[in-house]
């Protein structure tokens, strides 16, 4: 019958293992490159001092009009 067809997956599983290992290595290297690794001893000192400007006094309101007939 079909003697020439065999489903041997030994080579593809080995290739999957190698590709998976390369993905893990790239992920670990990316972690160390983007985060600085384990030596994160950055000290940030932010000192912001801003004073609010002196606003002018508001103008005085006009007197209310008188009621008619009064």
C-alpha positions, 0 to 999 in steps of 0.5 A, a space after each residue: 500500500 503506502 509504504 513510502 509515506 511515514 510520519 516521522 517528526 524527530 527532525 521538526 521537534 528538534 528544530 522547534 527546541 532550537 527555535 524555542 531556545 533562541 527565543 528565550 535567549 533573545 527575550 533575556 537579552 532584550 530584558 537586560 538591554 532595556 531595563 539595565 539588568 539587575 543594577 538599577 541604582 538610579 537615584 533621581 532627585 527632582 526639586 521643583 519650586 514655582 511661585 504663583 504670580 501676584 494677581 491684580 485686585 479684581 475691579 469693584 462691582 457696580 451698585 445694583 440698580 434700584 427697584 422701580 416705584 420704590 
